[in-house]
Amino acid sequence: MNVAGFVLLGLCILAFAIAYATLLRGGWVKVLAVVSLSIAGVGMVVVGFFPCDAGCVDVTVSGQLHGVFSAPRAIGLPVAAMLSAFVFRTDGRFGMTAQVVSF
């Protein structure tokens, strides 16, 4: 789960951040969304190397690091999604539905 799940998903998020930065138009809001995605992707990769303790009660150093590096992902992905609503409007290729759903 850790390597095949978290690390692979983190790498996919980072690849998505690169595609997002390359393909979408936008200004500083796009930069913030890409930074949020990148932080979330790196956090996800790092979480893969620190397994959660039984019941996800952080008692060991590994469990505590798992919790610490989970926070950027848990915050970065929703922030990137909300910022994307504004990026989609600036880009002009996405309709109101994509903006509302993203937000």
C-alpha distances in whole Angstrom, upper triangle without the diagonal:
4,6,5,5,7,9,10,11,13,14,15,17,19,20,21,23,25,26,27,29,30,31,32,35,36,37,35,33,31,31,30,27,26,26,24,21,21,21,18,16,17,15,12,12,13,11,8,10,11,9,11,13,14,15,14,18,18,20,19,19,15,15,18,17,13,16,18,16,15,18,19,17,18,21,21,20,23,25,25,25,28,30,29,32,34,33,33,37,38,36,39,37,35,37,37,34,32,33,33,29,28,29
4,6,5,5,7,9,10,11,13,14,15,17,19,20,21,23,25,25,27,29,30,31,34,34,35,34,32,30,29,28,25,24,23,22,19,19,18,16,14,14,13,10,9,10,8,4,7,8,7,9,12,14,15,14,17,16,18,17,16,12,13,15,13,11,14,15,13,12,16,17,15,16,20,19,19,22,24,23,24,27,28,28,31,33,32,33,36,37,36,38,37,35,37,37,35,32,33,33,30,28,29
4,6,6,5,7,9,10,11,13,15,15,17,19,20,21,23,24,26,27,29,30,33,34,35,33,32,29,29,28,26,24,23,22,19,18,18,16,14,13,13,10,8,10,9,6,7,10,10,13,16,18,19,17,20,20,21,19,19,15,16,18,16,13,17,18,15,15,18,18,16,18,21,21,20,23,25,24,25,28,29,28,31,34,32,33,36,37,35,38,36,35,37,37,35,32,33,34,31,28,30
4,6,6,6,8,10,11,12,14,15,16,18,20,21,22,23,26,27,28,29,32,33,34,34,32,29,29,28,25,24,24,23,20,19,19,17,14,15,15,12,10,13,12,8,11,13,13,15,18,19,20,19,22,22,24,22,22,18,18,21,19,16,19,20,17,16,20,20,17,19,22,21,20,23,25,24,24,28,29,28,30,33,31,31,35,36,34,36,34,33,35,36,33,30,32,32,29,27,29
4,6,6,6,8,10,11,12,14,15,16,18,20,21,22,24,26,26,27,31,31,33,31,29,27,27,26,23,22,22,20,17,17,17,14,12,14,13,9,9,12,10,8,11,13,12,13,17,18,18,17,20,20,23,21,21,17,17,19,17,14,16,18,15,14,17,17,14,16,19,18,16,19,22,21,21,25,26,25,28,30,29,29,33,33,32,34,32,31,33,33,30,28,29,29,26,24,26
4,6,5,6,9,10,10,12,14,15,16,18,20,21,22,24,25,26,29,29,30,29,27,25,24,23,21,19,19,17,15,14,14,11,9,10,9,6,6,8,7,5,9,10,10,12,15,17,18,15,19,18,21,19,18,15,15,16,14,11,13,15,11,10,14,14,11,13,16,15,14,17,19,19,19,23,24,23,26,28,27,28,31,32,31,33,32,30,32,32,30,27,28,28,25,23,25
4,5,5,6,9,10,11,12,14,15,17,19,20,21,23,24,25,29,29,30,28,27,25,24,23,21,19,18,17,15,13,13,11,9,9,9,6,4,7,8,5,8,11,12,14,18,20,21,18,21,20,22,21,19,16,16,18,15,13,15,16,12,12,16,15,12,15,18,16,16,19,21,19,21,24,24,24,27,29,27,28,32,32,30,33,32,30,33,33,32,28,29,30,27,24,26
4,5,5,6,9,10,11,12,14,15,17,18,20,21,22,24,27,28,29,28,27,24,23,23,21,18,19,18,15,14,15,13,10,11,12,9,7,11,11,9,12,14,15,17,21,22,23,21,24,23,26,24,23,19,20,21,19,16,18,19,16,15,18,17,14,17,19,17,16,19,21,19,20,24,24,23,26,28,26,27,30,31,29,31,29,28,31,32,30,26,28,29,26,23,26
4,5,5,6,9,10,10,12,14,15,16,18,20,21,22,25,25,27,26,24,21,21,20,18,16,17,15,12,12,13,10,8,10,10,7,8,11,11,10,13,15,15,17,20,22,22,20,23,22,25,24,23,20,19,21,18,15,17,18,14,13,16,14,11,13,16,14,12,16,18,16,17,20,21,20,23,25,23,24,27,28,26,29,27,26,28,28,26,23,24,25,22,20,22
4,5,5,6,9,10,11,13,14,15,17,18,20,21,24,24,25,24,22,20,19,18,16,14,14,13,10,9,10,7,4,6,7,5,5,8,9,9,12,14,15,16,20,23,23,20,23,22,25,23,21,18,18,19,16,14,16,16,12,11,14,12,9,12,14,12,11,15,16,15,16,19,20,19,22,24,22,23,27,27,26,28,27,26,28,29,27,24,24,25,23,20,22
4,5,5,6,9,10,11,12,14,15,17,18,20,23,24,25,24,22,20,19,19,17,14,14,14,11,10,11,10,6,8,10,8,7,10,12,11,13,16,17,20,23,26,26,23,26,25,28,26,24,21,21,22,19,17,19,19,15,15,17,15,13,16,17,15,14,18,19,16,18,21,21,20,23,25,23,23,27,27,25,28,26,26,29,30,28,24,25,27,24,21,24
4,5,5,6,9,10,10,12,14,15,16,18,21,22,24,23,21,18,18,18,16,13,15,14,10,10,13,11,8,10,12,10,10,14,14,13,16,19,20,21,25,27,27,24,28,27,30,28,27,24,24,24,22,19,21,21,17,16,18,16,13,16,17,15,13,16,18,15,16,19,19,18,21,23,20,21,25,25,23,25,23,23,25,26,25,21,22,24,21,19,21
4,5,5,6,9,10,10,12,14,15,16,19,19,21,20,18,15,15,15,12,10,11,10,7,7,9,7,5,9,10,9,10,13,14,14,17,19,20,21,25,27,26,24,26,26,29,28,26,23,23,23,20,18,19,19,15,14,15,13,10,13,14,11,9,13,14,11,12,16,16,15,18,20,18,18,22,22,21,23,22,21,24,24,23,19,20,21,19,16,18
4,5,5,6,9,10,11,12,14,15,18,19,20,19,18,15,14,14,12,9,10,10,7,6,9,8,5,7,10,10,9,13,14,14,17,19,21,22,26,29,29,26,28,27,30,28,26,23,24,24,21,19,20,19,16,16,17,14,12,15,15,12,11,15,15,13,15,18,17,16,19,20,18,19,23,22,21,24,23,22,25,26,25,22,22,24,22,18,20
4,5,5,6,9,10,11,12,14,17,19,20,20,19,15,15,16,14,11,13,13,10,9,12,12,9,11,14,13,12,16,17,17,19,22,23,25,29,31,31,28,31,30,33,32,29,27,27,27,24,22,24,23,19,19,20,17,15,18,19,15,14,17,18,14,16,19,18,16,20,21,18,19,23,22,20,23,21,21,24,26,25,21,22,24,22,19,21
4,5,5,6,8,10,10,11,15,16,18,18,16,13,14,14,11,9,12,12,8,9,12,11,9,12,15,13,14,17,18,18,21,23,24,26,30,31,31,28,31,30,34,32,31,28,28,28,25,23,24,23,20,19,20,17,14,17,17,13,12,15,15,12,12,16,15,13,16,18,15,15,19,19,17,20,18,17,21,22,21,17,18,20,18,15,18
4,5,5,6,9,10,11,13,14,15,15,13,10,10,11,8,5,8,9,6,6,10,10,8,11,13,13,14,17,18,19,21,23,25,26,30,32,32,29,31,30,33,32,30,27,27,27,24,22,23,22,18,18,18,15,13,16,15,12,11,14,13,10,12,15,13,12,15,16,13,15,18,17,16,19,18,18,21,22,22,18,18,20,19,15,17
4,5,5,6,9,10,13,14,15,16,15,12,11,13,11,8,10,12,9,9,12,13,11,13,16,16,16,19,21,21,23,25,27,29,32,35,35,32,34,33,36,34,32,30,30,30,26,25,26,25,21,21,22,18,17,20,19,15,15,18,17,13,15,18,16,14,18,18,15,16,20,18,16,20,19,19,22,24,24,20,20,23,22,18,21
4,5,5,6,8,11,13,16,16,16,12,13,15,12,9,13,14,11,11,15,15,13,16,19,18,18,21,23,23,25,28,29,31,34,36,36,33,36,35,38,37,35,32,32,32,29,27,28,27,24,23,24,20,18,21,21,17,15,18,18,14,15,18,16,13,17,17,14,14,18,17,14,17,16,16,20,22,21,18,18,21,20,17,20
4,5,5,6,9,10,13,13,12,8,10,11,9,7,11,12,9,11,14,14,13,16,18,18,19,22,23,24,26,28,29,30,34,36,36,33,35,34,38,37,35,32,32,32,29,27,27,26,23,22,22,19,17,19,18,15,13,15,15,11,12,14,12,10,13,13,10,11,14,14,11,14,13,14,17,19,19,15,15,18,17,14,16
4,6,6,8,9,10,11,11,7,7,10,9,6,10,12,10,11,14,15,14,16,19,19,20,22,24,25,27,29,31,32,36,38,37,34,37,35,39,38,35,33,33,32,29,28,28,27,24,23,23,19,18,21,19,16,15,17,16,12,14,16,13,11,15,14,11,12,15,14,12,15,15,16,19,21,21,18,17,21,20,17,18
4,6,8,10,12,14,14,10,11,14,13,10,13,15,13,14,17,18,17,19,22,22,22,25,27,27,29,31,33,35,38,41,40,37,40,38,42,40,38,36,36,35,32,31,31,30,27,26,26,23,22,24,23,19,18,20,19,16,17,19,16,14,17,17,13,14,17,15,12,15,15,16,20,22,23,19,19,23,22,19,21
4,7,10,13,15,14,11,12,15,13,12,15,17,15,16,19,19,18,21,23,23,24,27,28,29,31,33,35,36,39,42,41,38,41,40,43,42,40,37,37,37,34,32,33,32,28,28,28,24,23,25,24,20,19,20,19,16,16,18,16,13,15,15,11,11,14,13,10,12,11,13,17,19,20,16,17,20,20,17,20
4,7,10,12,11,8,10,13,11,11,14,15,14,16,19,19,19,21,23,23,25,27,29,29,32,34,35,36,40,42,40,38,40,39,43,42,40,38,37,37,34,32,32,31,28,27,27,23,22,23,22,19,17,18,17,14,14,15,13,10,12,12,8,8,11,9,6,9,9,10,14,16,17,14,14,17,17,15,17
4,7,10,10,8,10,13,12,12,15,17,16,18,21,21,21,24,26,26,27,30,31,32,35,36,38,38,42,44,43,40,43,42,45,44,42,40,40,39,36,35,34,33,30,29,28,25,24,25,24,20,19,20,18,15,16,16,13,11,13,11,7,8,10,7,5,8,9,11,14,16,18,15,14,18,19,16,18
4,7,7,5,8,10,10,11,14,15,15,17,19,20,21,23,25,26,27,29,31,32,34,36,37,38,41,44,42,39,41,40,44,43,41,39,39,37,35,34,33,31,29,28,27,23,23,24,22,19,18,19,16,14,15,14,11,10,11,9,6,8,9,6,6,10,11,13,15,16,18,16,14,17,19,16,16
4,6,6,7,9,10,11,13,15,16,17,19,20,21,23,25,26,27,29,31,32,34,36,38,38,41,44,43,39,41,40,43,43,40,39,38,37,34,33,33,30,28,28,26,23,23,24,21,19,19,19,16,14,16,15,11,12,13,10,8,11,11,8,9,13,15,16,18,19,21,18,16,19,21,18,18
4,5,5,6,9,10,10,12,14,15,16,18,20,21,22,24,26,27,28,31,32,33,35,36,39,41,40,37,39,37,40,40,37,36,36,34,31,31,30,28,26,26,24,20,21,22,19,16,17,17,14,13,15,14,10,12,13,11,9,13,13,11,12,16,18,18,20,20,22,20,17,20,21,18,17
4,5,5,6,9,10,11,12,14,15,16,18,20,21,22,24,26,27,29,31,32,34,34,37,39,38,35,36,35,38,38,36,35,34,32,30,29,28,26,24,24,22,18,18,19,16,14,14,14,11,9,11,10,6,8,10,7,6,10,11,9,11,14,16,16,18,17,19,16,14,16,17,14,13
4,5,5,6,9,10,10,12,14,15,16,18,20,21,22,24,25,27,30,31,32,33,36,38,37,34,36,35,38,38,36,34,33,32,29,28,28,26,23,23,22,18,18,19,17,13,14,14,12,9,11,11,7,7,10,8,6,9,11,9,10,13,14,14,17,17,19,15,14,17,17,14,14
4,5,5,6,9,10,10,12,14,15,16,18,20,21,22,24,26,28,29,31,32,35,38,37,33,35,34,37,36,34,32,32,30,28,27,26,24,22,22,20,17,17,19,16,13,14,15,12,10,13,13,10,10,13,12,10,13,15,13,13,17,18,18,21,21,22,19,17,20,20,17,17
4,5,5,6,9,10,10,12,14,15,16,18,20,21,22,25,27,27,29,29,33,35,34,31,32,31,34,34,31,30,29,28,25,25,24,21,19,19,17,14,14,16,13,10,12,12,9,8,11,11,8,9,12,11,10,13,15,14,15,18,19,19,21,21,22,19,16,19,19,15,15
4,5,5,6,9,10,11,12,14,15,16,18,20,21,23,25,26,28,28,31,34,32,29,31,30,33,33,31,29,28,27,25,24,23,21,19,18,17,13,13,14,12,8,9,10,7,5,8,9,6,7,10,10,8,11,14,13,13,17,17,16,19,19,19,16,14,16,16,12,12
4,5,5,6,9,10,10,12,14,15,16,18,20,21,23,25,27,27,31,33,33,29,31,30,33,32,30,28,28,27,24,23,23,21,18,18,17,14,13,15,13,10,10,12,10,7,10,12,10,9,13,13,11,13,16,15,14,18,18,18,21,21,21,18,17,19,18,15,16
4,5,5,6,9,10,11,12,14,15,16,18,20,22,23,25,26,29,32,31,28,30,28,31,30,27,26,26,24,22,21,21,18,16,16,15,11,12,14,12,8,10,12,10,8,12,13,11,12,15,15,13,16,19,18,18,21,22,21,24,24,24,21,19,21,21,17,17
4,5,5,6,9,10,11,12,14,15,16,19,21,21,23,23,27,29,28,25,27,25,29,28,26,24,24,22,20,19,18,16,14,13,12,8,8,10,8,5,7,9,7,6,9,11,9,11,14,14,13,16,18,18,18,22,22,21,23,23,22,19,18,19,18,15,15
4,6,5,6,9,10,10,12,14,15,17,19,20,22,22,26,28,28,24,27,26,29,28,26,24,23,23,20,18,18,17,14,13,13,10,8,11,10,6,6,9,9,6,9,12,11,11,14,15,14,16,19,18,18,21,21,20,22,22,22,18,17,19,18,14,15
4,5,5,6,8,10,11,12,14,16,18,19,21,22,26,29,28,25,27,25,28,27,25,23,23,22,19,18,18,16,13,13,13,10,9,12,12,8,9,13,12,10,13,15,14,14,18,18,16,18,21,21,20,24,23,23,25,26,25,22,21,23,21,18,19
4,5,5,6,9,10,11,12,14,16,17,19,20,23,26,26,22,24,22,25,24,22,20,20,19,16,15,15,13,10,11,10,6,7,10,9,6,9,12,11,10,13,15,14,15,19,19,18,21,23,23,23,26,26,25,27,27,27,23,22,24,22,19,19
4,6,5,6,9,10,10,13,15,16,17,18,21,24,23,20,22,21,24,23,21,19,18,18,15,13,13,12,9,8,9,6,4,7,8,5,6,10,10,9,12,14,14,15,18,19,18,20,23,23,23,26,25,24,26,26,25,22,21,22,20,17,17
4,5,5,6,9,10,11,13,15,17,18,22,24,24,21,23,22,25,24,22,19,19,19,16,14,15,14,10,10,12,9,7,10,11,9,9,13,13,11,14,17,16,16,20,21,19,21,24,24,23,26,26,24,27,27,26,23,22,24,22,18,20
4,5,5,6,9,10,12,13,16,17,21,24,24,21,23,21,23,22,19,17,17,17,14,13,14,13,9,10,11,9,8,12,13,10,12,15,15,14,17,19,19,19,23,24,22,24,27,27,26,29,29,28,30,31,30,26,26,27,25,22,23
4,5,5,6,9,10,11,13,14,18,21,21,17,19,17,20,19,16,14,14,14,11,9,10,9,5,6,8,6,6,9,10,9,11,14,14,14,17,19,19,20,23,24,23,25,28,28,28,31,30,29,31,31,30,26,26,27,25,22,22
4,5,5,7,9,10,12,13,17,19,19,16,19,17,20,19,17,14,14,15,12,10,11,11,7,7,10,8,6,9,12,11,11,14,15,15,16,19,20,20,23,25,24,25,28,29,28,31,30,28,30,30,29,26,26,26,24,21,22
4,6,5,7,10,12,14,17,20,21,18,20,19,21,19,17,14,15,16,12,11,13,13,9,10,13,11,10,13,15,14,14,17,19,17,19,22,22,22,26,27,26,27,31,30,29,32,31,30,33,33,31,28,28,29,27,24,25
4,5,6,7,10,12,16,19,20,16,18,16,18,16,14,11,12,12,9,8,11,10,7,9,11,11,10,13,15,14,15,19,20,19,21,24,24,25,28,29,28,30,33,33,32,35,34,33,35,35,34,31,31,31,29,26,27
4,5,5,7,9,12,15,16,13,15,13,16,14,12,9,10,10,8,5,8,9,6,6,10,10,9,12,14,14,15,18,19,19,21,23,24,25,28,29,28,30,33,33,33,36,35,33,35,35,33,30,30,30,28,25,26
4,6,7,9,13,15,17,14,17,15,17,15,14,11,11,13,10,8,11,12,10,10,13,14,12,14,17,17,17,20,22,21,23,26,26,26,29,31,30,31,35,35,34,37,35,34,36,36,34,31,32,32,29,27,28
4,6,10,13,16,17,15,17,15,16,14,12,8,10,12,9,8,12,12,10,12,15,15,15,17,20,19,20,23,24,24,26,29,29,29,32,34,33,34,38,38,37,40,39,37,40,40,38,35,35,35,33,30,31
4,7,9,13,14,12,13,11,13,10,9,5,7,9,6,5,9,10,9,10,13,15,14,16,19,19,20,23,24,24,26,29,29,30,33,35,34,35,38,39,38,41,40,38,40,40,38,35,35,35,33,30,31
4,6,9,11,9,11,10,12,10,10,6,6,9,9,6,9,12,11,11,15,16,15,16,20,20,21,23,25,25,27,29,30,31,34,36,35,36,39,40,39,42,41,39,41,40,38,35,36,35,33,31,31
4,7,8,5,8,7,9,9,10,7,5,8,9,6,8,11,11,10,13,16,15,15,19,20,20,22,24,25,26,28,30,31,33,35,35,36,39,40,40,42,41,39,40,40,37,35,35,34,32,30,30
4,6,5,6,6,7,7,9,8,5,9,10,9,10,13,14,13,16,19,18,18,21,23,24,25,27,29,29,31,33,34,36,38,38,39,42,43,43,46,45,42,44,43,41,38,38,37,35,33,33
4,5,6,8,9,10,13,11,9,12,14,12,13,16,17,16,19,22,21,20,24,25,25,27,29,31,31,33,35,36,38,40,40,41,44,45,45,47,46,44,45,44,41,39,39,38,35,34,34
4,5,9,10,12,15,13,10,13,15,13,12,16,17,15,17,21,20,19,22,24,24,25,27,29,29,31,33,34,36,38,39,39,42,44,43,45,44,42,43,41,39,37,37,36,33,32,32
4,6,9,10,12,11,7,9,12,9,9,12,14,12,14,17,16,15,19,21,21,22,24,26,26,28,30,31,33,36,36,37,39,41,41,43,42,40,41,39,37,35,35,34,31,30,30
4,6,9,11,11,7,9,12,10,9,13,15,14,15,19,19,17,20,23,23,24,26,28,29,30,32,34,35,37,38,39,42,43,43,45,45,42,43,42,40,38,37,36,34,32,32
4,6,8,8,5,5,9,8,7,10,12,12,14,17,18,17,19,22,23,24,26,27,29,30,32,33,35,37,37,39,41,42,42,45,45,42,43,42,40,38,37,37,34,32,32
4,7,8,6,7,10,11,11,13,15,16,17,20,21,21,23,25,26,28,29,31,32,34,35,37,39,41,41,42,45,46,46,49,48,46,47,46,44,42,41,40,38,36,36
4,5,5,6,9,10,11,12,14,15,17,20,21,21,23,25,26,28,30,31,33,34,35,37,39,41,41,42,45,46,46,49,48,46,48,47,45,42,42,41,39,37,37
4,5,5,6,8,10,10,12,14,16,18,19,20,22,23,25,27,28,29,31,33,34,35,38,39,39,41,44,44,44,47,46,45,46,45,44,41,41,40,38,36,36
4,5,5,6,9,10,11,12,15,17,17,18,21,22,23,25,26,27,29,31,32,33,36,38,37,39,42,42,42,45,44,42,44,43,42,39,38,38,36,34,34
4,5,5,6,9,10,11,13,16,16,16,19,20,22,23,25,26,28,29,31,32,34,36,36,38,40,41,41,44,43,41,42,42,40,37,37,36,34,32,32
4,5,5,6,9,10,11,14,15,15,17,19,21,23,24,25,27,28,29,31,33,35,35,37,39,40,40,43,43,41,42,41,40,37,36,36,34,31,31
4,5,5,6,8,10,12,13,14,16,17,19,21,22,23,25,27,28,29,32,33,33,35,37,38,38,41,40,39,40,40,38,35,35,35,33,30,30
4,6,5,6,9,11,11,12,15,16,17,19,21,22,23,25,26,27,30,32,31,33,36,36,36,39,38,36,38,37,36,33,32,32,30,28,28
4,6,5,7,10,10,10,13,15,16,18,19,20,22,23,25,26,29,30,30,32,35,35,35,38,38,36,37,36,34,32,31,31,29,26,26
4,5,6,8,10,10,12,13,16,17,18,19,21,23,24,25,28,29,29,31,34,34,34,37,37,35,37,36,35,32,31,31,29,26,26
4,5,6,7,9,11,11,13,16,16,17,19,21,22,23,26,27,27,29,31,32,32,35,34,33,35,34,33,30,29,29,27,24,24
4,6,5,6,9,10,11,13,15,16,17,19,20,21,24,26,25,27,30,30,31,33,33,31,32,31,30,27,27,26,24,22,22
4,5,5,6,8,10,12,12,14,16,17,18,20,22,24,24,26,28,29,29,32,32,30,31,30,29,26,25,25,23,21,20
4,5,5,6,8,10,10,12,14,15,16,17,20,21,21,23,26,26,26,29,29,28,29,28,27,25,23,24,22,19,19
4,5,5,6,9,10,10,12,14,15,16,19,21,20,22,25,25,25,28,27,25,27,27,25,22,22,22,20,17,17
4,6,6,7,9,11,12,13,15,16,18,20,21,22,25,26,26,28,28,26,27,26,24,22,21,20,18,16,16
4,6,6,6,9,10,11,12,14,16,18,18,20,22,23,24,26,27,24,26,24,23,21,19,19,18,15,14
4,6,5,6,9,10,10,12,15,16,16,18,20,21,21,24,24,22,24,23,22,19,18,18,17,14,14
4,5,5,6,9,10,10,13,15,15,16,19,20,20,22,22,20,21,21,19,16,16,16,14,11,11
4,5,5,6,9,10,11,14,14,15,18,19,20,22,22,19,20,19,17,15,14,14,12,9,9
4,5,5,6,8,10,12,12,14,16,17,18,20,21,19,20,19,18,16,14,14,13,10,9
4,5,5,6,9,10,10,12,14,15,15,18,18,16,18,17,17,14,12,14,13,9,9
4,5,5,7,9,10,10,13,15,15,17,17,14,15,14,14,11,9,10,9,5,6
4,5,6,8,9,10,12,14,15,16,17,15,15,14,13,11,9,9,9,6,4
4,5,6,6,9,10,11,12,15,16,14,15,14,15,12,9,11,12,8,7
4,5,5,6,8,10,10,12,13,11,12,12,12,9,7,10,10,6,7
4,6,5,6,9,10,11,12,9,10,9,10,7,4,7,8,5,5
4,5,5,6,9,10,12,10,11,10,12,10,7,10,12,9,9
4,5,5,6,9,10,9,11,12,13,11,8,12,13,10,11
4,5,5,6,7,6,8,9,10,7,6,10,11,9,10
4,5,5,8,7,8,8,10,9,7,10,12,11,11
4,5,9,9,11,11,14,12,10,14,16,14,14
4,6,7,10,12,14,12,11,15,16,14,15
4,6,8,10,12,11,11,14,16,15,16
4,7,10,12,10,11,14,15,14,16
4,7,8,6,7,11,11,11,13
4,5,6,7,9,10,11,13
4,5,5,6,9,10,11
4,5,5,6,8,10
4,6,5,6,8
4,6,5,6
4,5,5
4,5
4
